[in-house]
Amino acid sequence: MRPIKYTTEATIERNRKFFPPSKVAAAGSSASSAKSSVKVGVNKEFFRQIEAIFKILIPRLRCKETMILMLHTIFLVLRTYLSVVVARLDGAIVKDLIAGNGKGFIRGLGYWFAIALPATYTNSMIRYLQSKLSIAFRTRLTRYVHDLYLNDKITYYKALNLDDRIEGVDQYITTDIAKFCDSLAGLYSNLGKPLLDMIIFNYQLMRSIGLSGMGGLLVSYVITAVLLRKVTPAFGKLAAVEAKLEGDFRSAHTRLITNAEEIAFYNGADLEHSILTRTYKRLIRHINSIYKIRIAYNMFEDFIIKYCWSAVGLTLCALPVFFPGLAGVDAVKGASGDKAVGARTKGFITSKRLMMSLADAGGRMMYSYKELSELAGSTLRVYNLISVLHQLHADEYEGATADDGVDRYSLNDIRGIINYGYEGIRFVDVPIVTPSPGNANGGEELVNNLTVDVKPGEHMLVTGPNGVGKTGFARVVSGLWPVFRGQVYRPNPKDIFYIPQRAYLSIGSLRDQVIYPHSHADMIKAGRTDEELMTILKHVHLAYIPDREGGWNTIKEWKDVFSGGEKQRMNLARLFYHKPRFAILDECTSAVSSDVEGLMYNHAKDIGITLITISHRPALFKYHLHLLKLTGDHGQWEFSTIGTAKERQSLEKEMASLQAKLDEVDELKRRHAEIQKELEVGMNSGPQDGTKVQKRGLF
């Protein structure tokens, strides 16, 4: 298996200038619709987009796609030539039939079957090469988009969380690119072949019907093109909207699959059913509207192309018969009797055959305009995808800014700096801000001008209420969220490891779960062994997993196999495998018992990993040196050293407060016992001398 060749950064940077933001608003795109000044259709902007995409589809003259195009063109020319030969052979057979020439008729049939073999092979190869061209285009385009989408610039995260110009990226990559490539490859056959046919057939007809006939034919072409252009609906826009609605319907099903358990707990099937039905009805309503539009258009198109062109063709074929002076060089002249009849029959049949083929070619060209309009819609979506990914790859965001002079955290006004290679993690006046794409007021500031410095071996615990920016701290360090202001100093990517709240288990073998994101080949290259992996599993108390699941090479849907605690411990096994200098742990041991948690924390410290833990659990205090407390009070924060006099005083205050509450509990218990005793006395005494005894206590 040949190694995958990824697109180089130089190629991506070179192509970026060909993909500026589109002047056409994509269907369903709220971010750019207001700026749109050009409609979806066959126009100058469409041809510019196609030209830009072709720089990816055919990156150089000598490539596989060029070879397929050349072969495809050769077979298209060959089919046109065979069509001319068949037309002449058809005329000769009819001539011999009318003249009663049996030998000539048999010989003509022999030629007919002889030409059938190359003709059928040519047709099959044209269809095969069209499919190959579509696959080649799709492979080239998908690989380029994947290289833009999945890289160390985390473009995939930016497209999903920091930008709102592309809704449903999976729909764009899986469906829209395939549809675009199929349409483009089909258009080359449906437009290139008819164009070639018209050139050759027109030349052949000119020799039969003369220049006057060709002039009439040219006038009919112009009139047909003008009429069809006038009445053709905006198929490009309709196709773009249909693709958007298809994506919405698919996303609704994907959301149901992703959140099936939560929906089942809430018994939300009825509501989700109504959402799916509503989404599907919007799609079907649009498709039905397209079908209704096509009724009138197809009627007019068929009337012009099939019937009007046939009448014009028959009239032009009759020119050599009724007006010999207007005939071409191949017309019958000076003949008489049966010979003239046979010659005229041959000429008429040949011209009619050519005219029918010409009408078919012209019809396909006119039909191709509709296909071209629909291609414009697919082209717009693919172009917008590549354009936005290029911008995000270069950290260029589209954001609105309010013109009120207030300093806001907008995605198009990022002034912060990230410095790599630092021996530690350091924040200097860095606000932690929730990005808000498309919001003129900017993002929400969670932490105000954070300044901390964590050196190797100085473990830090980040704590605070929910929603105050604890996970945001990890996102800023990792580069997921922008540094809007200030400076961040951090280690190189290979020296830091992140374990998020939600445990992630990849597709692959059991071994792949431990070494993620390394592959088995990376593991072998690094000289690591399965025995070493088993030692790591012992440290996280998962040594029983390989035997239980059938060995290291077992492939399963691991998210459904492991329990919550096993998932979290497997993620910690990855930490011990990679042995980074720094690790950020975000609530990643909530489902692990305290004793096992302590053992894993101590092992991480023993192998030299500096821990930055995000957690609410007081039991983790003893494993850290520093405490970063995010208060949630207008972005305020506190940074202290655990174990100092100040920290002890804070802990003593908390203990005194808890003790006071415990004392109150003892007093409440004593009073509760007294009341219970009085109730028992009142119940046991009963009424005496006909008098009622009032029950005291709570009643």
C-alpha positions in Angstrom: 0.0 0.0 0.0 1.5 3.3 -1.1 1.9 6.0 1.7 -0.6 8.9 1.6 0.9 12.1 0.2 -0.5 15.0 2.1 -0.9 18.5 0.6 2.1 20.6 1.6 1.7 23.9 3.4 3.3 25.7 0.4 0.6 24.3 -1.9 -2.2 25.4 0.5 -0.7 28.8 0.8 -0.4 29.2 -2.9 -4.0 28.2 -3.6 -5.4 30.4 -0.8 -5.3 33.5 -3.0 -7.7 31.8 -5.5 -10.4 31.3 -2.9 -11.4 34.7 -1.6 -14.9 35.0 0.1 -17.6 34.3 -2.5 -19.7 37.2 -3.7 -22.6 34.8 -3.8 -24.4 33.9 -0.6 -24.7 30.1 0.0 -28.1 28.7 0.7 -28.8 28.9 4.3 -25.7 31.0 5.1 -26.7 33.8 7.5 -23.2 35.2 7.7 -22.8 36.1 4.2 -26.3 36.6 2.8 -26.3 40.2 3.6 -23.2 40.8 1.6 -24.4 38.9 -1.4 -24.6 41.0 -4.6 -24.5 38.2 -7.2 -27.1 35.5 -7.8 -26.5 31.8 -8.1 -26.2 30.9 -11.7 -24.1 30.6 -14.8 -22.3 34.0 -14.6 -18.8 35.4 -14.3 -18.6 34.5 -10.6 -19.5 30.9 -11.4 -16.7 30.5 -14.0 -14.2 32.1 -11.5 -15.1 29.6 -8.9 -14.8 26.7 -11.3 -11.4 28.0 -12.4 -10.2 28.1 -8.8 -11.5 24.6 -8.1 -9.8 23.2 -11.2 -6.4 24.3 -9.8 -7.0 21.6 -7.2 -8.6 19.0 -9.5 -5.8 19.3 -12.1 -2.8 20.6 -10.2 -0.4 20.1 -13.1 -0.3 19.1 -16.7 1.1 15.7 -16.1 -1.3 14.0 -13.7 -3.7 11.1 -13.7 -6.7 13.4 -14.3 -5.2 14.8 -17.4 -4.6 11.3 -18.8 -8.2 10.4 -18.2 -9.4 13.6 -19.9 -7.2 12.8 -22.9 -8.5 9.3 -23.2 -12.1 10.5 -22.7 -11.6 13.1 -25.4 -10.2 10.5 -27.8 -13.2 8.2 -27.4 -15.6 11.1 -27.8 -14.0 12.0 -31.1 -14.0 8.4 -32.1 -17.7 8.1 -31.3 -18.5 11.2 -33.4 -16.5 9.8 -36.3 -18.4 6.4 -36.0 -21.7 8.3 -36.0 -20.8 9.9 -39.4 -19.8 6.5 -40.8 -23.0 5.0 -39.5 -25.0 7.8 -41.1 -23.4 7.2 -44.5 -23.7 3.4 -44.2 -27.4 3.8 -43.4 -28.0 5.9 -46.5 -26.1 3.3 -48.6 -28.1 0.4 -47.2 -31.4 2.2 -48.0 -30.2 3.1 -51.5 -29.4 -0.6 -52.2 -32.7 -1.7 -50.8 -34.7 0.7 -53.0 -32.5 -0.2 -56.0 -33.0 -3.9 -55.4 -29.2 -4.5 -55.2 -29.1 -7.6 -53.0 -25.3 -8.0 -53.0 -24.9 -4.4 -52.0 -27.6 -4.8 -49.3 -25.9 -7.9 -47.8 -22.5 -6.1 -48.0 -23.9 -3.1 -46.2 -25.3 -5.3 -43.4 -21.9 -6.9 -43.1 -20.3 -3.5 -42.7 -23.1 -2.6 -40.2 -22.2 -5.5 -37.9 -18.5 -4.9 -38.4 -18.8 -1.4 -37.1 -21.0 -2.5 -34.2 -18.1 -3.9 -32.2 -16.0 -0.7 -32.0 -19.1 1.4 -31.6 -20.3 -0.5 -28.5 -16.8 -0.6 -27.1 -16.5 3.1 -27.6 -19.8 3.8 -25.8 -18.8 1.6 -22.9 -15.4 3.2 -22.5 -17.0 6.7 -22.5 -19.2 5.8 -19.6 -16.3 4.1 -17.8 -14.0 7.0 -18.3 -16.7 9.4 -17.1 -17.0 7.4 -13.9 -13.2 7.3 -13.5 -13.0 11.0 -14.0 -15.6 11.6 -11.4 -13.8 9.4 -8.9 -10.5 11.0 -9.7 -11.9 14.5 -9.2 -13.6 13.4 -5.9 -10.4 11.8 -4.6 -8.3 14.8 -5.4 -10.8 17.3 -3.9 -11.6 15.2 -0.8 -7.9 14.7 0.0 -7.3 18.4 -0.3 -10.3 19.3 1.9 -9.2 16.7 4.5 -5.7 18.1 4.5 -7.2 21.6 5.1 -9.7 20.3 7.6 -7.7 17.9 9.7 -4.2 19.3 10.6 -2.2 20.8 13.4 -4.1 24.1 12.9 -7.2 22.4 14.3 -9.3 23.8 11.4 -12.0 21.2 12.1 -12.6 22.6 15.6 -12.6 26.2 14.3 -15.2 25.4 11.6 -17.5 23.8 14.2 -17.1 26.1 17.1 -15.5 29.4 16.0 -17.3 30.1 12.7 -20.9 29.9 11.6 -20.5 30.2 7.8 -20.6 26.4 7.2 -23.5 24.5 8.7 -23.1 20.7 8.6 -19.5 20.3 7.4 -20.0 16.6 7.0 -22.8 17.2 4.4 -20.4 19.4 2.4 -17.5 16.9 2.5 -19.4 13.6 2.0 -22.4 14.6 -0.2 -21.8 18.0 -1.9 -18.3 17.1 -3.2 -19.5 13.8 -4.6 -22.5 15.5 -6.3 -20.2 18.3 -7.7 -17.7 15.8 -9.2 -20.4 13.6 -10.7 -22.0 16.7 -12.3 -18.7 18.1 -13.5 -17.6 14.8 -15.1 -21.0 14.2 -16.6 -21.1 17.8 -18.0 -17.8 17.2 -19.9 -19.5 14.3 -21.8 -22.9 15.9 -22.1 -21.4 19.2 -23.3 -18.1 18.2 -25.0 -19.5 15.4 -27.1 -22.5 17.5 -28.5 -20.2 20.4 -29.2 -17.9 18.2 -31.2 -20.8 16.5 -32.9 -22.2 19.9 -34.0 -18.9 20.9 -35.5 -18.4 17.7 -37.5 -22.1 17.2 -38.4 -22.5 20.8 -39.5 -19.5 20.4 -41.8 -21.0 17.2 -43.2 -24.4 18.8 -43.7 -23.0 21.8 -45.3 -21.6 19.6 -48.1 -25.2 18.3 -48.6 -27.6 21.2 -48.0 -25.2 24.1 -48.8 -24.5 27.4 -47.2 -28.1 28.6 -47.3 -29.2 25.6 -45.3 -26.4 26.1 -42.8 -27.5 29.7 -42.4 -31.1 28.6 -41.6 -29.7 26.1 -39.1 -27.5 28.7 -37.4 -30.5 31.0 -37.1 -32.5 28.2 -35.4 -29.7 27.6 -33.0 -29.6 31.3 -31.9 -33.4 31.6 -31.6 -33.5 28.4 -29.5 -30.7 29.5 -27.2 -32.2 32.9 -26.6 -35.7 31.4 -25.9 -34.4 28.7 -23.5 -32.2 31.2 -21.6 -35.2 33.5 -21.2 -37.5 30.8 -19.7 -34.9 28.7 -17.8 -35.7 28.9 -14.0 -32.9 29.5 -11.4 -31.9 25.9 -11.2 -28.6 26.8 -9.5 -30.3 28.5 -6.6 -32.9 25.7 -6.3 -30.2 23.0 -6.3 -28.2 24.9 -3.6 -31.3 25.2 -1.4 -32.1 21.5 -1.9 -28.6 20.5 -0.8 -29.0 22.7 2.3 -32.3 21.1 3.2 -30.9 17.6 2.6 -28.1 18.5 5.0 -30.6 19.7 7.7 -32.6 16.5 7.4 -29.4 14.4 7.7 -28.2 16.5 10.7 -31.5 15.9 12.5 -31.0 12.2 12.2 -27.4 12.4 13.3 -28.4 14.4 16.4 -30.9 11.7 17.2 -28.3 9.0 17.0 -25.8 11.0 19.0 -28.2 11.7 21.8 -30.3 8.6 21.7 -29.9 7.7 25.4 -30.7 11.2 26.7 -33.8 11.4 24.5 -34.9 7.9 25.7 -34.5 9.0 29.4 -36.7 12.0 28.8 -39.2 10.0 26.7 -38.7 12.6 24.0 -39.5 10.3 21.0 -42.7 12.2 20.1 -41.0 15.6 20.0 -38.0 14.2 18.1 -40.4 12.5 15.7 -42.2 15.8 15.0 -38.8 17.5 14.4 -37.8 14.9 11.9 -41.2 15.1 10.2 -41.0 18.9 10.0 -37.5 18.8 8.6 -38.5 16.2 6.0 -41.6 18.1 5.0 -39.5 21.3 4.3 -37.3 19.2 2.1 -40.1 17.5 0.2 -42.0 20.8 -0.2 -39.0 22.3 -1.9 -38.4 19.3 -4.1 -42.1 19.3 -5.2 -41.9 22.9 -6.0 -38.9 22.1 -8.3 -40.9 19.4 -10.0 -43.8 21.8 -10.6 -41.5 24.3 -12.1 -40.0 21.7 -14.4 -43.4 20.7 -15.9 -43.9 24.0 -17.9 -40.1 24.2 -18.6 -39.8 20.6 -19.9 -43.0 21.1 -22.1 -41.5 24.2 -23.7 -38.0 22.6 -24.0 -39.3 19.4 -25.7 -41.5 21.4 -28.1 -38.6 23.5 -29.2 -35.9 20.9 -29.4 -37.9 17.8 -30.5 -40.6 19.1 -32.7 -39.5 22.5 -34.0 -36.0 21.3 -34.7 -37.3 18.2 -36.4 -39.5 20.4 -38.7 -36.5 22.6 -39.5 -34.4 19.5 -40.2 -36.8 18.0 -42.6 -37.1 21.3 -44.4 -33.4 21.7 -44.7 -33.0 18.1 -45.9 -35.5 18.8 -48.7 -33.5 21.7 -50.0 -31.3 19.6 -52.4 -34.5 18.0 -53.8 -36.6 21.1 -54.4 -33.9 23.7 -54.9 -30.9 22.0 -56.5 -29.2 25.3 -57.0 -28.9 25.8 -53.2 -27.5 22.3 -52.6 -24.0 21.5 -51.4 -21.1 19.8 -53.2 -22.3 16.3 -52.2 -25.8 16.8 -53.5 -27.1 14.7 -56.5 -26.7 16.7 -59.7 -27.2 15.7 -63.3 -28.6 12.3 -62.5 -31.9 11.0 -63.9 -34.3 8.1 -63.6 -33.9 5.3 -61.0 -30.3 6.3 -60.4 -31.4 9.8 -59.4 -34.1 8.4 -57.1 -31.6 6.1 -55.4 -29.0 8.8 -55.0 -31.6 11.3 -53.6 -32.8 8.6 -51.2 -29.2 8.0 -50.1 -28.6 11.7 -49.7 -31.9 12.3 -47.9 -31.4 9.3 -45.5 -27.8 10.4 -44.8 -28.7 14.0 -44.2 -31.7 13.0 -42.1 -29.5 10.7 -40.0 -27.0 13.5 -39.6 -29.7 16.0 -38.8 -31.2 13.7 -36.2 -27.8 13.3 -34.6 -27.3 17.0 -34.9 -30.7 17.7 -33.3 -29.8 15.2 -30.5 -26.5 17.0 -30.0 -28.2 20.4 -30.0 -30.8 19.1 -27.6 -28.2 17.8 -25.2 -26.4 21.1 -25.4 -29.6 22.9 -24.4 -30.3 20.4 -21.7 -26.7 20.9 -20.5 -27.5 24.5 -19.8 -29.9 23.3 -17.2 -27.3 20.9 -15.8 -24.8 23.8 -15.9 -27.2 25.9 -13.8 -27.6 23.0 -11.3 -23.8 22.6 -11.3 -23.5 26.3 -10.3 -25.3 25.5 -7.0 -23.0 22.6 -6.2 -20.0 24.7 -7.2 -21.0 27.5 -4.9 -21.2 25.1 -1.9 -17.9 23.4 -2.6 -16.2 26.7 -3.3 -17.5 28.2 0.0 -16.3 25.1 1.9 -12.8 25.4 0.5 -12.7 29.2 0.9 -13.8 29.2 4.5 -11.4 26.3 5.4 -8.6 28.3 3.8 -9.4 31.4 5.9 -9.7 29.3 9.1 -6.4 27.6 8.3 -4.8 31.0 8.2 -6.6 32.1 11.5 -8.8 34.5 9.6 -12.3 34.8 11.0 -15.4 36.6 9.8 -16.9 38.7 12.6 -19.1 41.7 13.0 -17.9 44.7 15.1 -20.1 47.3 16.7 -19.1 50.9 15.8 -19.4 52.3 19.3 -15.8 52.7 20.2 -16.0 50.0 22.9 -13.1 47.5 23.0 -14.8 44.2 22.3 -13.5 40.6 22.0 -14.3 40.0 18.3 -12.9 37.2 16.3 -11.6 39.6 13.7 -9.7 41.6 16.4 -7.4 39.0 18.0 -4.3 40.7 19.5 -2.9 38.1 21.8 0.2 36.1 21.2 1.1 32.4 21.8 4.8 31.6 22.5 5.9 28.0 22.1 8.9 26.3 23.7 8.5 27.8 27.2 9.6 25.7 30.2 6.2 25.9 31.8 2.8 27.4 31.3 2.5 31.2 31.8 -0.3 33.6 31.3 0.3 37.4 31.2 -2.8 39.6 31.3 -4.8 37.1 29.3 -8.6 37.3 29.4 -10.5 34.0 29.0 -13.3 34.8 26.6 -16.0 32.6 25.1 -15.8 33.1 21.3 -19.1 34.3 19.8 -18.9 34.1 16.0 -21.2 36.6 14.2 -22.0 38.5 17.4 -21.3 42.3 17.0 -20.9 42.6 20.8 -18.1 40.1 20.9 -17.5 37.1 23.2 -18.3 36.9 26.9 -15.3 37.5 29.3 -15.1 34.7 31.8 -11.8 35.5 33.5 -10.3 39.0 33.5 -6.6 39.5 32.7 -5.3 36.2 34.1 -1.6 36.1 35.1 -0.1 32.8 36.4 3.2 31.0 35.9 3.4 27.2 36.4 7.0 25.8 36.3 7.9 22.1 35.9 7.0 20.2 39.1 4.7 22.9 40.3 1.3 21.1 40.1 -1.7 23.4 40.0 -5.4 22.8 40.8 -8.0 25.0 39.0 -11.3 25.2 40.8 -14.4 27.3 41.0 -18.2 27.2 40.3 -19.6 25.9 37.0 -19.4 28.2 34.0 -16.6 30.4 35.2 -14.0 29.4 32.7 -12.1 26.5 34.2 -12.3 24.4 30.9 -11.7 27.7 29.1 -8.3 27.8 30.7 -7.4 24.5 29.0 -8.9 25.6 25.7 -6.8 28.7 25.6 -3.6 26.8 26.5 -4.3 24.2 23.7 -5.1 26.9 21.2 -8.8 25.9 20.8 -9.9 29.4 21.9 -8.1 32.5 20.6 -5.8 34.6 22.8 -7.7 37.9 22.4 -5.3 39.9 24.5 -2.0 39.4 26.4 0.5 36.6 25.9 0.5 32.9 26.6 3.8 31.0 27.0 3.5 27.2 26.7 5.6 24.1 25.9 5.9 22.6 22.4 2.9 20.4 21.4 4.8 17.2 22.0 5.5 18.2 25.7 1.9 18.7 26.8 -1.1 16.4 26.9 -4.8 17.1 27.5 -7.4 14.8 28.9 -10.9 16.3 28.4 -14.0 15.8 30.6 -15.7 13.4 28.1 -13.7 10.3 27.5 -13.0 9.7 23.8 -12.4 6.2 22.4 -11.4 5.9 18.8 -12.2 3.4 16.1 -9.6 0.6 16.2 -8.1 -2.1 18.3 -7.7 -2.2 22.0 -4.0 -1.3 21.5 -5.1 1.8 19.6 -7.1 3.0 22.6 -4.0 3.1 24.8 -1.6 4.7 22.3 -4.0 7.2 20.8 -3.3 9.4 18.9 -0.4 7.3 17.8 -0.9 4.5 15.3 0.5 1.0 15.6 3.2 2.0 13.1 4.2 5.0 15.3 4.4 2.7 18.3 6.7 0.2 16.5 8.8 3.1 15.2 9.2 4.4 18.7 10.4 1.0 20.0 7.4 0.5 22.3 6.0 -3.0 23.1 2.8 -4.6 24.2 4.5 -5.6 27.4 5.0 -2.0 28.2 1.4 -1.3 27.5 0.4 -4.1 29.9 2.5 -2.4 32.6 0.7 0.9 31.9 -2.7 -0.9 32.3 -1.5 -2.2 35.7 -0.9 1.3 36.8 -4.4 2.3 36.0 -5.9 -1.0 37.3 -7.0 -2.2 33.9 -4.7 -5.2 33.5 -7.7 -7.5 33.1 -9.0 -5.8 30.0 -6.8 -7.6 27.3 -7.9 -11.1 28.5 -11.5 -10.1 29.0 -11.8 -8.5 25.5 -9.7 -11.1 23.5 -6.3 -9.5 23.1 -4.6 -6.3 21.9 -5.8 -6.7 18.3 -9.5 -7.0 19.1 -11.6 -4.3 17.4 -14.9 -3.3 19.0 -17.1 -0.2 19.5 -15.2 0.6 22.7 -17.5 3.4 23.9 -20.2 0.7 24.3 -17.8 -1.8 25.9 -16.1 0.1 28.7 -17.8 1.5 31.8 -17.5 5.1 32.8 -14.6 4.4 35.2 -12.8 2.2 32.7 -13.1 4.9 30.0 -11.5 7.5 32.3 -8.7 5.1 33.4 -8.1 4.3 29.7 -7.6 8.0 29.0 -5.1 8.1 31.9 -3.3 5.1 30.4 -2.7 7.3 27.3 -1.1 9.9 29.5 1.3 7.4 31.0 2.1 6.0 27.5 3.0 9.4 26.0 4.8 10.7 29.2 4.5 14.4 28.4 6.2 17.0 30.6 2.8 18.7 31.3 -0.7 17.4 31.4 -4.0 19.2 31.8 -6.7 17.0 33.4 -10.2 18.3 33.1 -12.5 16.5 35.6 -11.2 13.2 34.1 -11.4 11.1 37.3 -14.9 11.8 38.5 -16.0 8.2 38.0 -12.8 6.7 39.6 -12.6 5.7 43.3 -10.5 7.9 45.6 -7.9 5.3 46.3 -7.3 4.4 42.6 -7.3 8.1 41.8 -4.6 8.8 44.4 -2.4 6.0 43.1 -2.7 7.3 39.5 -1.9 10.9 40.6 1.2 9.7 42.5 2.4 7.6 39.5 2.0 10.6 37.2 4.1 12.7 39.5 6.7 9.9 39.9 7.3 9.7 36.1 7.9 13.5 35.9 4.5 14.8 34.6 3.5 18.3 35.9 -0.2 18.2 36.5 -2.7 20.9 36.0 -6.0 19.6 37.2 -9.5 21.1 36.7 -11.7 19.7 39.4 -14.2 20.4 42.3 -13.0 17.6 44.5 -11.2 18.7 47.7 -9.5 15.3 47.9 -7.2 16.4 45.1 -5.7 19.4 47.0 -2.9 17.3 48.5 -1.5 16.4 45.1 -1.0 20.0 44.0 1.2 22.9 45.0 -0.7 25.8 43.5 -4.4 26.7 43.6 -6.1 28.8 40.9 -9.6 29.7 42.1 -12.0 31.3 39.6 -14.6 33.1 41.6 -17.1 33.9 38.8 -17.5 37.4 40.2 -17.0 39.6 37.2 -14.0 37.6 36.0 -12.1 37.8 39.4 -9.6 35.1 40.3 -7.3 34.1 43.1 -3.9 32.4 42.8 -2.3 30.9 45.9 0.1 28.2 47.1 -1.5 25.3 48.9 0.0 24.8 52.4 1.0 28.4 53.1 -0.2 30.3 56.2 -2.8 32.1 54.1 -4.1 28.8 52.7 -4.1 27.2 56.2 -6.0 30.2 57.5 -8.5 29.8 54.7 -8.9 26.1 55.5 -9.2 26.7 59.2 -12.0 29.2 58.6 -13.8 26.6 56.5 -13.3 24.0 59.2 -14.6 26.3 61.9 -17.6 27.0 59.8 -18.3 23.3 59.3 -17.7 22.6 63.0 -20.3 25.3 63.9 -22.8 23.7 61.6 -22.1 20.3 63.1 -22.7 21.7 66.6 -26.0 23.0 65.4 -26.8 19.5 64.2 -26.1 18.1 67.7 -28.4 20.7 69.3 -31.2 19.9 66.8 -30.8 16.2 67.5 -31.2 16.8 71.2 -34.3 18.9 70.7 -35.8 16.3 68.4 -35.3 13.6 71.1 -37.1 15.8 73.6 -40.1 16.3 71.4 -40.3 12.7 70.6 -40.3 11.8 74.3 -43.1 14.3 75.0 -45.1 12.8 72.2 -44.7 9.3 73.6 -45.8 10.5 77.1 -48.9 12.2 75.8 -49.9 9.1 73.8 -49.5 6.7 76.7 -51.4 8.6 79.4 -54.8 8.6 77.6 -58.0 10.4 78.9 -58.8 10.3 82.8 -62.1 11.2 84.6 -63.8 12.1 81.4 -61.3 14.9 80.7 -59.2 15.3 77.6 -55.5 15.5 77.9 -54.0 18.0 75.5 -51.1 16.6 73.5 -48.1 18.8 73.7 -45.2 19.0 71.4 -45.5 19.6 67.7 -49.3 19.2 67.6 
